[in-house]
Amino acid sequence: MSDVPPPAPPHRARVDLPDWMRHPEPPRRTPGRRLSDLVDRVPALAAARRRMWARQGRTRFDDRHPALAAIGSFVFVAVTATLLVVGMLHLAWAIRQHRI
């Protein structure tokens, strides 16, 4: 047995990241973020939010009610798809009748 240490892993060259990756833009001010900031600034709303989170156990609706969420999603998708197909058929009919 020798006391020679194992060879070191090969050195990886340092990657110079572009400036936009080193200093990204701040997050966009979406309506959801603005509303969240408003709730955080008003103490009564912030307290209500904390109470609601504590009551819900900070879980999402579809985690708490998976069957109801699945049924609701199915109905939403079915209605949306039906409306799109009926709209497309109406548009095709109107084109064939030379109304458009």
Rosetta silent file (secondary structure, phi, psi, omega in degrees, C-alpha in Angstrom):
SEQUENCE: MSDVPPPAPPHRARVDLPDWMRHPEPPRRTPGRRLSDLVDRVPALAAARRRMWARQGRTRFDDRHPALAAIGSFVFVAVTATLLVVGMLHLAWAIRQHRI
SCORE:     score description
SCORE:     0.000 S_00000001
   1 L     0.000  135.355  177.955    0.000    0.000    0.000 S_00000001
   2 L  -111.083  159.760 -179.897    1.261    3.409   -0.862 S_00000001
   3 L   -97.266   27.789 -179.041    0.346    6.725    0.675 S_00000001
   4 L   -82.615  126.834  179.875   -0.133    8.431   -2.678 S_00000001
   5 L   -67.680  154.707  177.773   -3.393   10.413   -2.786 S_00000001
   6 L   -65.347  154.365 -179.163   -5.800    9.627   -5.624 S_00000001
   7 L   -64.391  144.744  179.984   -5.510   11.847   -8.671 S_00000001
   8 L   -73.190  148.929  177.239   -7.506   15.050   -8.542 S_00000001
   9 L   -63.940  153.586 -178.763  -10.442   15.382  -10.917 S_00000001
  10 L   -62.232  142.618 -178.338   -9.660   17.370  -14.045 S_00000001
  11 L   -74.767  132.556  176.704   -9.997   21.102  -13.580 S_00000001
  12 L   -96.609  133.449 -178.759  -12.942   22.685  -15.320 S_00000001
  13 L   -65.411  146.548  178.442  -12.342   26.060  -16.870 S_00000001
  14 L   -70.738  136.306 -179.659  -14.312   28.933  -15.408 S_00000001
  15 L   -97.498  126.898  176.016  -17.260   29.950  -17.526 S_00000001
  16 L   -87.863  112.232 -178.883  -17.762   33.657  -17.980 S_00000001
  17 L   -79.924  148.203  175.746  -21.472   34.262  -17.831 S_00000001
  18 L   -66.532  160.405 -175.580  -23.027   37.088  -19.812 S_00000001
  19 H   -61.172  -36.148 -178.218  -24.052   40.179  -17.913 S_00000001
  20 H   -67.562  -22.660  176.067  -27.784   39.451  -18.290 S_00000001
  21 H   -85.191  -32.937  178.633  -27.261   36.157  -16.445 S_00000001
  22 H   -72.848  -36.445 -177.759  -25.128   37.687  -13.695 S_00000001
  23 L  -130.055   78.712 -177.894  -27.544   40.598  -13.106 S_00000001
  24 L   -69.068  160.552  177.840  -31.040   39.554  -14.239 S_00000001
  25 L   -66.776  152.651  176.231  -33.879   42.025  -14.545 S_00000001
  26 L   -65.461  158.216 -179.676  -36.147   42.388  -11.519 S_00000001
  27 L   -58.766  147.799  179.921  -39.363   40.346  -11.621 S_00000001
  28 L   -66.947  149.411  179.724  -42.163   41.799  -13.731 S_00000001
  29 L   -88.959   80.918  179.785  -44.868   43.740  -11.926 S_00000001
  30 L   -80.082  162.240  177.696  -47.815   41.518  -12.742 S_00000001
  31 H   -58.522  -35.567  178.771  -51.300   42.193  -11.375 S_00000001
  32 H   -64.429  -41.137  178.267  -50.906   39.210   -9.030 S_00000001
  33 H   -68.378  -38.028  178.423  -47.687   40.616   -7.552 S_00000001
  34 H   -64.408  -42.232  178.210  -49.251   44.058   -7.188 S_00000001
  35 H   -64.987  -40.434  178.438  -52.234   42.565   -5.384 S_00000001
  36 H   -63.903  -40.826  176.920  -49.938   40.513   -3.155 S_00000001
  37 H   -63.514  -39.264  178.258  -47.928   43.650   -2.305 S_00000001
  38 H   -62.596  -44.335  179.393  -51.161   45.495   -1.466 S_00000001
  39 H   -63.032  -39.190  179.805  -52.246   42.666    0.844 S_00000001
  40 H   -67.057  -31.427 -177.618  -48.817   42.694    2.513 S_00000001
  41 H   -77.809  -29.004 -178.484  -48.984   46.471    3.091 S_00000001
  42 L   -93.289  113.680 -174.108  -52.435   46.463    4.733 S_00000001
  43 H   -57.161  -39.051 -178.547  -52.091   44.823    8.174 S_00000001
  44 H   -66.149  -40.171  178.925  -55.706   43.595    8.332 S_00000001
  45 H   -68.821  -38.528  178.517  -55.445   41.933    4.906 S_00000001
  46 H   -64.174  -40.336  178.554  -52.078   40.376    5.778 S_00000001
  47 H   -66.242  -39.367  178.157  -53.531   38.959    8.999 S_00000001
  48 H   -64.571  -39.076  177.553  -56.531   37.590    7.094 S_00000001
  49 H   -63.313  -43.424  179.452  -54.185   35.954    4.586 S_00000001
  50 H   -64.271  -39.971  177.142  -52.177   34.320    7.384 S_00000001
  51 H   -63.667  -42.080  179.940  -55.388   33.048    9.038 S_00000001
  52 H   -63.711  -43.964  178.715  -56.613   31.646    5.750 S_00000001
  53 H   -62.352  -40.511  179.751  -53.246   29.899    5.132 S_00000001
  54 H   -65.393  -39.806 -179.918  -53.293   28.462    8.648 S_00000001
  55 H   -67.438  -38.203 -178.778  -56.847   27.181    8.176 S_00000001
  56 H   -81.625  -12.189 -175.386  -56.008   25.616    4.823 S_00000001
  57 L    70.751   21.206  179.213  -52.740   24.160    6.032 S_00000001
  58 L    54.325   38.825  175.799  -51.096   25.995    3.148 S_00000001
  59 L  -111.271  156.414  179.811  -52.231   23.386    0.639 S_00000001
  60 L   -78.186  159.267 -178.400  -53.680   23.988   -2.792 S_00000001
  61 H   -59.311  -42.932 -177.610  -57.366   23.455   -3.546 S_00000001
  62 H   -72.271  -17.206  172.109  -56.664   20.511   -5.854 S_00000001
  63 H   -77.820  -35.162 -179.357  -54.570   18.880   -3.107 S_00000001
  64 H   -79.110  -34.112 -176.441  -57.426   19.233   -0.624 S_00000001
  65 L  -133.095   72.459 -174.485  -60.207   18.229   -3.044 S_00000001
  66 H   -65.634  -38.050 -178.586  -58.677   16.173   -5.889 S_00000001
  67 H   -67.158  -44.533  179.525  -61.944   14.633   -7.124 S_00000001
  68 H   -63.826  -40.659  178.436  -63.761   17.966   -7.245 S_00000001
  69 H   -65.229  -39.558  179.247  -60.820   19.602   -9.019 S_00000001
  70 H   -65.964  -43.316  179.363  -60.665   16.775  -11.574 S_00000001
  71 H   -65.254  -44.206  178.392  -64.393   16.970  -12.285 S_00000001
  72 H   -62.079  -41.508  178.294  -64.277   20.753  -12.572 S_00000001
  73 H   -64.211  -42.929  179.655  -61.288   20.605  -14.920 S_00000001
  74 H   -61.571  -45.718 -179.432  -62.992   17.989  -17.088 S_00000001
  75 H   -62.813  -43.658  179.727  -66.186   20.046  -17.353 S_00000001
  76 H   -60.357  -46.996 -178.842  -64.235   23.210  -18.191 S_00000001
  77 H   -66.174  -41.319 -179.599  -62.221   21.465  -20.919 S_00000001
  78 H   -63.543  -44.652  179.805  -65.299   19.719  -22.346 S_00000001
  79 H   -65.744  -44.118  179.859  -67.314   22.952  -22.538 S_00000001
  80 H   -62.130  -45.972  179.592  -64.394   24.897  -24.029 S_00000001
  81 H   -63.733  -41.045  179.082  -63.690   22.213  -26.660 S_00000001
  82 H   -62.774  -44.814  178.668  -67.383   21.962  -27.550 S_00000001
  83 H   -62.422  -39.453  178.556  -67.668   25.724  -28.001 S_00000001
  84 H   -65.869  -42.539 -179.800  -64.569   25.782  -30.199 S_00000001
  85 H   -67.226  -45.152  179.179  -65.831   22.941  -32.404 S_00000001
  86 H   -63.154  -40.671  177.426  -69.328   24.438  -32.721 S_00000001
  87 H   -63.106  -39.977  178.665  -67.821   27.828  -33.533 S_00000001
  88 H   -66.591  -41.882  177.895  -65.607   26.293  -36.206 S_00000001
  89 H   -63.978  -40.502  177.507  -68.563   24.423  -37.729 S_00000001
  90 H   -63.699  -41.998  178.871  -70.646   27.621  -37.755 S_00000001
  91 H   -63.746  -42.757  177.696  -67.805   29.497  -39.430 S_00000001
  92 H   -62.963  -41.700  177.934  -67.445   26.750  -42.068 S_00000001
  93 H   -61.593  -43.747 -179.191  -71.222   26.827  -42.675 S_00000001
  94 H   -64.945  -35.615  178.833  -71.185   30.613  -43.053 S_00000001
  95 H   -68.672  -41.605  179.936  -68.316   30.430  -45.517 S_00000001
  96 H   -66.649  -31.774  179.731  -70.135   27.766  -47.617 S_00000001
  97 L   -85.137    2.094 -179.940  -73.311   29.887  -47.655 S_00000001
  98 L    60.960   35.223  175.579  -71.222   32.904  -48.811 S_00000001
  99 L   -91.255  -15.300  178.201  -72.246   34.924  -45.781 S_00000001
 100 L  -120.682    0.000    0.000  -68.642   35.692  -44.951 S_00000001
